[in-house]
Amino acid sequence: MIQEYRDISDHIIEDVDVCVIGTGAGGAVVAKELAEKGLDVVALEEGSHFTVKNFNQDPGDMMAMMYRDSGTTVALGLPPASITLGKCIGGTTTVNSATCFRTPQEIIEKWSSEYECNGLVYQELIPYFERVENEINVTELTQDVLGNIYQIIKRGAKELGIDAKPLKHNVRNCEGAGVCQWGCIRKAKQSTDVSYIPKADNYGARIYANCKARKLVVESGRVRGVEGVFIDPKTNKKRYRISITAKVVCLAMGALITPGFLLKQNLANISGMTGKGLTIHPCGRVVAEMEEDVLGHHGVSQGGQIDTFADEGIMLEGIFIPPGVMAMALPGVGEDHKYLAKHYNNLAAFGVMVSDTTRGRVFPGLLGYSYLAVYSMNQADAEKMRKGISHVADIFFAAGAKRVFSGCYAMPVLNSRNDLNEFRKIKIKPWHFEVMAFHPLGTCRMGNNPMSSVVDLNLESHEIKGLFVTDGSPFPTSLGVNPQVTIMTFATRAAEYINANLHRY
């Protein structure tokens, strides 16, 4: 049973084997895996518990309910980068686009050879990948569910000799409702709120929503528990406390909140690396006006991919969003903007994702905020962004686009291939781009050396025994692909290690 604020009538004291903080891709996996093995598990979630009964398909309502700070979270810098985070049972998996990739083998090999992760072997991760993919039903969707934008991109790419492929998704019986980011109204997306969390519950884990962890209890270099508080989601008032004694604590609040939580308490930072190394996969959105009816909102919001340029650090992936959100991303005012709104059904969009070499940083939050993130995209990554936008624009023109909106303030509208050629040559700066991001990683780096990393290869803190970080924080570099499956895989692996070594704590 998931207990929310309204179910709590007194202070709570728990004595458990494992306390997990966070119920997203990392936390839910650990909770389920360890509860299944018979361990006594408690999981804490700061957000509320929502189901299909709450999903009304209105982006404004859903962002206010299920996103941290109503979707306004940002990394400060030039340019500032919007980084949306889920805040609910299921975490960001509840509001992501259900896109699934395994960690590229070359990334694992790079970590092993260049980032002091000796002993990390790709082949040994394969059983964990398979276990995760089976749990969340990673599958390739049929053409009708992928939507018309994928067909347009596929058509244009073929003209240019480029291969476009369907993305894989963690879904069951997907009907292509097109509102993945606002809560799946068909209960098709196998986010952790409908996959791992119910199983953790069935295996006996206690799951507390509206519960914010405030303090780690650490004694003699070992974690001993967690202190937290229940918060009324309507008034934000704190009332009842929770005190948990635990042999093991797993932090899975995400690569922004986890380091902020540790830094506020001056914990797990003997290397000075906690909060450093932030990568975000900066993304751009390219929109095309087509002659044909696109009806981009029919079908999954993220249907196809082009990985032709992955070696250059550029991944192209489908994306589409409702008109209220899309309108904010389009240029023009007055009649020009009215025209685009009127022709919304003729718009197609595709995304550019950069495997970034930029590194940002997370600091302790101020004025009650959980963290402060700083990230300014470097020139090399800006050039990757320009190149990725150029590729998408070229594909759209090849597919018959009337004009393309680049998302680059230096040249926001491309009316022809001549404009595109000019766009490829103009001087650009990082702050010329509208940047959004969805994959913060790297702020509690893993590695063998305690003086250059925060956790070891099992994701356990070098400094505090029994403290694990099982979210996206440990990954030393960008993945170049969506990180959901990677986080789940490493969390599964860490859970296996915790179960085998619980007697040590």
C-alpha positions as CSV (number, residue, x, y, z in Angstrom):
1,M,0.0,0.0,0.0
2,I,1.3,3.5,-0.9
3,Q,0.6,5.9,2.0
4,E,0.3,9.6,1.2
5,Y,0.1,12.6,3.5
6,R,-3.7,12.1,4.0
7,D,-3.1,8.6,5.3
8,I,-0.7,9.7,8.0
9,S,-2.1,10.6,11.4
10,D,1.1,10.4,13.6
11,H,4.8,10.4,13.6
12,I,6.3,7.2,12.1
13,I,9.3,5.1,13.3
14,E,10.7,2.4,11.1
15,D,13.5,-0.1,11.6
16,V,14.4,-1.7,8.2
17,D,17.1,-3.3,6.2
18,V,17.1,-0.8,3.4
19,C,15.7,2.8,3.0
20,V,15.3,4.0,-0.6
21,I,14.9,7.7,-1.2
22,G,13.2,8.3,-4.6
23,T,10.8,6.1,-6.6
24,G,12.0,6.8,-10.2
25,A,14.2,4.8,-12.5
26,G,16.8,4.0,-9.7
27,G,14.8,4.0,-6.5
28,A,11.8,1.9,-7.6
29,V,14.1,-0.7,-9.1
30,V,16.1,-1.1,-5.9
31,A,13.0,-1.2,-3.8
32,K,11.4,-3.9,-5.9
33,E,14.5,-6.0,-6.3
34,L,15.4,-6.1,-2.6
35,A,11.8,-6.5,-1.4
36,E,11.5,-9.5,-3.8
37,K,14.5,-11.1,-2.1
38,G,12.9,-10.8,1.3
39,L,14.6,-7.7,2.6
40,D,12.6,-5.2,4.7
41,V,12.4,-2.1,2.6
42,V,11.0,1.4,3.0
43,A,10.8,3.9,0.0
44,L,10.3,7.6,0.4
45,E,8.9,9.9,-2.4
46,E,8.6,13.6,-2.0
47,G,5.8,13.8,-4.6
48,S,2.3,12.5,-4.6
49,H,0.8,9.3,-6.1
50,F,-1.1,9.8,-9.3
51,T,-3.0,7.3,-11.5
52,V,-4.9,7.4,-14.8
53,K,-7.8,8.9,-12.8
54,N,-5.7,12.1,-12.4
55,F,-4.5,12.5,-16.0
56,N,-6.7,15.0,-17.8
57,Q,-4.2,15.5,-20.8
58,D,-3.9,19.2,-20.0
59,P,-0.1,20.0,-19.9
60,G,-0.5,22.9,-17.5
61,D,-2.4,20.9,-15.0
62,M,-0.2,17.9,-15.3
63,M,3.0,19.9,-15.0
64,A,1.7,21.6,-11.9
65,M,0.8,18.2,-10.4
66,M,3.7,15.9,-11.4
67,Y,6.7,18.0,-12.3
68,R,9.1,19.6,-9.8
69,D,8.3,23.4,-9.5
70,S,5.6,22.9,-12.2
71,G,8.3,22.2,-14.8
72,T,10.2,25.4,-14.3
73,T,13.5,23.8,-13.0
74,V,16.5,25.2,-14.8
75,A,20.3,25.1,-14.8
76,L,21.6,28.7,-14.7
77,G,24.1,29.7,-17.4
78,L,24.5,31.0,-20.9
79,P,22.2,29.9,-22.2
80,P,20.0,28.8,-19.3
81,A,18.9,25.2,-19.8
82,S,15.4,24.0,-18.9
83,I,15.7,20.6,-17.1
84,T,12.3,19.2,-16.3
85,L,12.0,16.7,-13.5
86,G,9.2,14.4,-12.3
87,K,8.0,14.8,-8.7
88,C,5.6,11.9,-8.1
89,I,5.5,8.2,-7.5
90,G,7.5,6.9,-10.5
91,G,9.6,10.1,-10.7
92,T,10.6,11.2,-14.1
93,T,9.7,7.8,-15.6
94,T,6.0,8.8,-15.2
95,V,6.5,11.9,-17.4
96,N,9.1,10.9,-19.9
97,S,8.6,9.7,-23.5
98,A,9.2,6.0,-22.8
99,T,12.3,5.9,-24.9
100,C,14.7,3.0,-24.2
101,F,18.3,2.4,-25.1
102,R,21.0,0.2,-23.7
103,T,24.2,2.0,-22.7
104,P,26.4,2.0,-25.8
105,Q,29.2,-0.5,-25.4
106,E,31.8,2.1,-26.3
107,I,30.7,4.3,-23.4
108,I,31.2,1.5,-20.9
109,E,34.6,0.8,-22.4
110,K,35.5,4.5,-22.2
111,W,34.6,4.6,-18.6
112,S,36.7,1.6,-17.9
113,S,39.8,2.8,-19.8
114,E,39.7,6.6,-19.2
115,Y,37.6,7.2,-16.1
116,E,39.1,4.8,-13.5
117,C,36.3,2.3,-13.8
118,N,38.5,-0.7,-14.3
119,G,36.5,-3.9,-13.8
120,L,33.4,-2.5,-15.5
121,V,32.7,-4.9,-18.3
122,Y,29.9,-4.4,-20.9
123,Q,29.3,-8.2,-21.4
124,E,28.6,-8.6,-17.7
125,L,25.9,-5.9,-17.8
126,I,23.9,-7.8,-20.5
127,P,21.9,-10.0,-18.0
128,Y,20.9,-6.8,-16.1
129,F,19.8,-5.1,-19.3
130,E,17.7,-8.1,-20.2
131,R,16.1,-8.2,-16.8
132,V,15.2,-4.6,-16.9
133,E,13.9,-4.8,-20.5
134,N,11.7,-7.7,-19.5
135,E,10.3,-5.9,-16.5
136,I,9.3,-2.8,-18.4
137,N,8.5,-4.6,-21.7
138,V,10.9,-2.7,-24.0
139,T,9.5,-3.2,-27.5
140,E,9.4,-1.7,-31.0
141,L,6.1,-0.2,-32.0
142,T,4.1,-0.6,-35.2
143,Q,4.1,2.0,-37.9
144,D,0.6,3.3,-37.2
145,V,1.5,4.1,-33.5
146,L,4.8,5.8,-34.5
147,G,2.8,8.6,-36.1
148,N,3.1,10.7,-39.3
149,I,6.2,12.7,-38.2
150,Y,8.2,9.5,-38.3
151,Q,7.0,8.8,-41.8
152,I,7.9,12.3,-42.9
153,I,11.4,12.0,-41.4
154,K,11.9,8.6,-42.9
155,R,10.9,9.9,-46.3
156,G,13.2,12.9,-46.1
157,A,16.1,10.8,-44.7
158,K,15.8,8.3,-47.5
159,E,16.1,11.1,-50.1
160,L,19.4,12.0,-48.5
161,G,20.6,8.4,-48.1
162,I,20.2,8.5,-44.3
163,D,18.7,5.6,-42.2
164,A,15.8,6.5,-39.9
165,K,14.6,3.8,-37.5
166,P,11.9,3.4,-34.9
167,L,12.7,4.0,-31.3
168,K,12.1,1.3,-28.7
169,H,9.6,2.1,-25.9
170,N,8.7,0.6,-22.6
171,V,5.0,0.1,-23.2
172,R,2.3,-2.6,-23.3
173,N,-0.6,-2.2,-25.8
174,C,0.3,1.4,-26.7
175,E,-2.4,3.1,-28.8
176,G,-0.3,6.2,-29.6
177,A,-2.3,8.7,-27.4
178,G,0.6,11.1,-27.8
179,V,0.6,12.5,-24.2
180,C,3.5,10.5,-22.7
181,Q,4.9,13.5,-20.9
182,W,1.6,14.3,-19.1
183,G,0.8,10.9,-17.8
184,C,-0.2,7.9,-19.9
185,I,-4.0,7.9,-20.1
186,R,-4.0,4.2,-21.3
187,K,-1.7,2.9,-18.6
188,A,0.4,1.5,-21.5
189,K,3.7,3.1,-20.5
190,Q,5.5,0.8,-18.1
191,S,6.9,3.6,-15.9
192,T,8.0,2.5,-12.5
193,D,4.6,3.6,-10.9
194,V,2.9,0.8,-12.9
195,S,5.8,-1.7,-13.1
196,Y,8.3,-1.8,-10.3
197,I,6.4,0.0,-7.5
198,P,3.3,-2.2,-7.5
199,K,5.6,-5.2,-7.3
200,A,7.7,-3.7,-4.5
201,D,4.4,-3.1,-2.7
202,N,3.3,-6.7,-3.3
203,Y,6.6,-8.0,-1.9
204,G,6.1,-6.0,1.3
205,A,7.9,-2.7,0.8
206,R,6.3,0.2,2.6
207,I,6.1,3.2,0.2
208,Y,5.5,6.7,1.6
209,A,4.5,9.5,-0.7
210,N,4.6,13.3,0.2
211,C,7.6,12.4,2.3
212,K,10.7,14.4,2.1
213,A,14.1,13.1,3.4
214,R,15.8,15.9,5.4
215,K,18.8,14.2,7.0
216,L,21.0,11.2,6.8
217,V,22.0,9.7,10.1
218,V,25.7,8.7,10.0
219,E,27.8,7.2,12.8
220,S,31.4,6.2,12.7
221,G,31.6,6.2,8.9
222,R,28.4,4.2,8.5
223,V,24.9,5.2,7.5
224,R,22.4,4.4,10.2
225,G,19.2,5.9,8.9
226,V,17.1,8.7,7.6
227,E,15.1,11.5,9.1
228,G,12.2,12.9,7.1
229,V,9.0,14.8,7.2
230,F,5.5,14.5,5.6
231,I,4.4,17.5,3.6
232,D,0.8,18.4,2.8
233,P,0.9,18.8,-1.1
234,K,-1.9,21.4,-1.0
235,T,-0.4,23.7,1.6
236,N,3.2,22.7,1.6
237,K,3.1,22.6,5.4
238,K,5.1,20.1,7.3
239,R,3.4,18.1,10.0
240,Y,4.4,14.5,10.8
241,R,7.9,13.2,11.0
242,I,9.4,9.9,10.0
243,S,12.5,8.4,11.6
244,I,14.0,5.3,9.9
245,T,16.8,3.1,11.2
246,A,18.4,1.3,8.3
247,K,21.4,-0.8,7.5
248,V,21.6,0.5,4.0
249,V,20.3,3.8,2.4
250,C,20.0,4.3,-1.3
251,L,19.8,7.8,-2.6
252,A,17.8,7.9,-5.9
253,M,16.6,11.5,-6.0
254,G,18.3,12.3,-9.4
255,A,21.6,13.9,-10.4
256,L,20.5,17.3,-9.3
257,I,18.8,16.7,-5.9
258,T,21.1,13.8,-4.7
259,P,24.3,15.9,-4.7
260,G,22.5,18.9,-3.3
261,F,21.2,16.7,-0.4
262,L,24.7,15.5,0.4
263,L,26.4,18.8,0.1
264,K,23.9,20.5,2.4
265,Q,25.1,18.0,5.1
266,N,28.7,18.0,4.1
267,L,28.7,14.2,3.5
268,A,30.3,11.8,1.0
269,N,32.6,14.5,-0.5
270,I,36.1,13.5,0.6
271,S,37.1,13.7,-3.1
272,G,35.6,17.1,-3.6
273,M,33.7,15.7,-6.6
274,T,30.2,15.7,-5.2
275,G,28.1,18.1,-7.3
276,K,30.8,18.4,-10.0
277,G,30.7,16.8,-13.5
278,L,27.1,17.6,-14.4
279,T,26.1,16.6,-18.0
280,I,22.6,17.1,-19.3
281,H,22.4,16.1,-23.0
282,P,21.4,19.6,-24.3
283,C,18.5,19.4,-26.7
284,G,17.1,21.5,-29.5
285,R,13.7,21.3,-31.2
286,V,13.4,21.8,-34.9
287,V,9.9,22.5,-36.3
288,A,8.9,22.3,-39.9
289,E,5.8,23.6,-41.6
290,M,4.6,21.1,-44.2
291,E,2.1,21.3,-47.1
292,E,0.4,18.1,-45.9
293,D,-1.7,17.5,-42.8
294,V,0.8,16.0,-40.2
295,L,-1.5,15.7,-37.1
296,G,1.7,15.2,-35.1
297,H,-0.3,14.7,-31.9
298,H,-1.6,11.4,-33.3
299,G,0.9,8.7,-32.3
300,V,3.6,8.5,-29.7
301,S,5.3,11.7,-28.9
302,Q,8.8,10.3,-29.6
303,G,8.6,7.9,-32.5
304,G,11.8,7.7,-34.6
305,Q,15.5,8.1,-34.4
306,I,18.5,8.8,-36.6
307,D,21.8,7.6,-35.1
308,T,23.9,8.2,-38.2
309,F,25.8,11.0,-36.5
310,A,26.2,9.4,-33.1
311,D,29.9,9.2,-33.5
312,E,30.0,13.0,-33.7
313,G,28.0,13.2,-30.5
314,I,24.7,14.0,-32.2
315,M,21.5,12.0,-31.8
316,L,18.3,12.9,-33.6
317,E,15.0,11.8,-32.0
318,G,11.4,12.5,-32.6
319,I,9.4,14.8,-30.4
320,F,6.0,16.4,-30.5
321,I,4.1,18.4,-27.9
322,P,0.6,19.9,-27.6
323,P,-0.2,23.3,-29.1
324,G,-0.1,25.2,-25.9
325,V,3.5,24.2,-25.3
326,M,4.6,24.2,-28.9
327,A,3.4,27.8,-29.4
328,M,5.9,29.1,-26.9
329,A,8.7,27.6,-29.0
330,L,7.7,29.2,-32.3
331,P,9.0,32.6,-33.5
332,G,6.8,35.5,-34.6
333,V,4.2,37.7,-33.1
334,G,0.8,38.9,-34.0
335,E,-0.5,37.6,-37.3
336,D,2.6,35.6,-37.9
337,H,2.2,33.7,-34.7
338,K,-1.6,33.4,-35.3
339,Y,-0.9,31.8,-38.6
340,L,1.3,29.1,-37.1
341,A,-1.3,28.3,-34.4
342,K,-4.0,28.0,-37.1
343,H,-1.7,25.6,-39.1
344,Y,-0.7,23.5,-36.1
345,N,-1.9,20.4,-37.9
346,N,0.7,21.1,-40.6
347,L,3.6,21.2,-38.2
348,A,6.2,18.5,-37.7
349,A,9.0,18.5,-35.1
350,F,12.1,16.5,-34.5
351,G,14.7,16.8,-31.7
352,V,18.5,17.2,-31.6
353,M,20.3,15.7,-28.6
354,V,24.0,16.5,-28.0
355,S,26.4,14.2,-26.1
356,D,27.9,17.0,-24.2
357,T,31.6,17.7,-23.3
358,T,30.4,20.7,-21.2
359,R,30.5,20.1,-17.4
360,G,28.3,21.9,-15.0
361,R,28.0,21.9,-11.3
362,V,25.4,21.4,-8.6
363,F,25.5,23.4,-5.3
364,P,23.4,23.2,-2.2
365,G,20.1,24.9,-2.7
366,L,19.2,28.2,-1.3
367,L,15.9,29.5,0.3
368,G,14.5,26.1,0.7
369,Y,15.4,24.8,-2.8
370,S,16.9,21.3,-3.0
371,Y,19.8,22.4,-5.3
372,L,21.3,25.1,-7.4
373,A,22.6,23.9,-10.8
374,V,25.0,25.9,-13.0
375,Y,25.7,24.9,-16.6
376,S,26.9,27.0,-19.6
377,M,27.2,25.1,-22.9
378,N,30.6,25.4,-24.5
379,Q,31.4,26.3,-28.1
380,A,32.1,22.8,-29.2
381,D,28.7,21.6,-28.0
382,A,27.1,24.6,-29.6
383,E,28.6,23.6,-32.9
384,K,27.2,20.1,-32.5
385,M,23.8,21.6,-31.8
386,R,24.1,23.7,-35.0
387,K,25.2,20.7,-37.0
388,G,22.3,18.5,-35.6
389,I,19.8,21.2,-36.4
390,S,21.2,21.5,-39.9
391,H,20.8,17.8,-40.4
392,V,17.1,17.8,-39.3
393,A,16.4,20.9,-41.4
394,D,17.9,19.2,-44.5
395,I,15.8,16.1,-43.9
396,F,12.6,18.2,-43.5
397,F,13.4,20.1,-46.7
398,A,14.0,16.8,-48.5
399,A,10.6,15.7,-47.3
400,G,8.9,18.8,-48.7
401,A,8.9,21.3,-45.9
402,K,7.8,24.9,-46.7
403,R,10.0,26.3,-44.0
404,V,11.9,25.3,-40.9
405,F,12.1,26.9,-37.5
406,S,15.6,26.2,-36.1
407,G,15.4,27.2,-32.5
408,C,18.5,29.3,-33.0
409,Y,18.0,33.0,-32.3
410,A,20.8,33.9,-34.8
411,M,18.7,32.6,-37.6
412,P,15.3,31.3,-36.4
413,V,13.5,30.8,-39.7
414,L,14.9,28.9,-42.7
415,N,12.8,29.4,-45.8
416,S,14.9,27.3,-48.2
417,R,18.0,25.3,-48.6
418,N,19.8,28.5,-49.5
419,D,19.0,29.7,-46.0
420,L,20.1,26.4,-44.6
421,N,23.5,26.8,-46.3
422,E,23.8,30.2,-44.8
423,F,22.8,28.9,-41.4
424,R,25.7,26.4,-41.6
425,K,28.2,29.2,-42.1
426,I,27.1,32.0,-39.8
427,K,28.9,32.6,-36.6
428,I,27.0,31.2,-33.6
429,K,27.5,31.3,-29.9
430,P,26.1,28.9,-27.2
431,W,23.5,31.5,-26.0
432,H,22.0,31.7,-29.5
433,F,20.2,28.4,-28.9
434,E,17.0,27.6,-27.0
435,V,18.3,24.7,-24.8
436,M,16.2,22.2,-23.0
437,A,17.5,19.0,-21.3
438,F,16.0,16.0,-19.7
439,H,18.9,13.8,-18.6
440,P,21.0,15.2,-15.8
441,L,23.9,12.9,-15.0
442,G,27.3,12.6,-13.5
443,T,27.3,14.6,-10.2
444,C,28.3,11.7,-7.9
445,R,30.8,10.1,-10.2
446,M,31.7,6.4,-9.8
447,G,35.3,5.1,-10.0
448,N,37.9,3.0,-8.3
449,N,39.8,5.9,-6.9
450,P,38.2,7.5,-3.7
451,M,40.1,10.8,-4.4
452,S,38.5,11.3,-7.9
453,S,35.1,9.8,-7.5
454,V,32.2,9.7,-5.0
455,V,31.0,6.0,-5.3
456,D,32.6,2.8,-6.3
457,L,31.6,0.5,-9.1
458,N,28.8,-1.0,-6.9
459,L,27.5,2.5,-6.4
460,E,28.5,2.6,-2.7
461,S,30.0,5.7,-1.2
462,H,33.8,5.6,-0.7
463,E,33.3,7.6,2.5
464,I,30.2,6.2,4.1
465,K,29.6,2.5,4.3
466,G,26.1,1.4,3.5
467,L,25.3,4.5,1.5
468,F,24.5,3.9,-2.2
469,V,23.7,6.3,-5.0
470,T,21.4,4.5,-7.4
471,D,20.3,7.2,-9.9
472,G,22.0,8.9,-12.8
473,S,24.6,10.7,-10.6
474,P,27.4,8.0,-10.9
475,F,27.8,8.1,-14.7
476,P,31.2,9.8,-15.6
477,T,30.1,11.1,-19.0
478,S,27.1,11.6,-21.2
479,L,25.6,8.4,-22.6
480,G,24.6,9.9,-25.9
481,V,21.3,8.1,-25.5
482,N,18.3,8.3,-23.2
483,P,19.4,7.1,-19.7
484,Q,16.4,5.4,-18.3
485,V,17.5,1.8,-19.0
486,T,21.1,2.5,-18.0
487,I,19.9,3.8,-14.6
488,M,17.7,0.8,-14.1
489,T,20.4,-1.6,-15.1
490,F,23.0,-0.2,-12.7
491,A,20.3,0.0,-9.9
492,T,19.5,-3.7,-10.5
493,R,23.2,-4.5,-10.3
494,A,23.6,-2.5,-7.1
495,A,20.6,-4.2,-5.5
496,E,22.2,-7.6,-6.2
497,Y,25.3,-6.5,-4.5
498,I,23.4,-5.1,-1.5
499,N,21.5,-8.3,-1.1
500,A,24.6,-10.4,-1.2
501,N,26.5,-8.2,1.3
502,L,23.8,-7.1,3.7
503,H,25.4,-9.0,6.5
504,R,28.4,-6.6,6.4
505,Y,26.3,-3.6,7.5
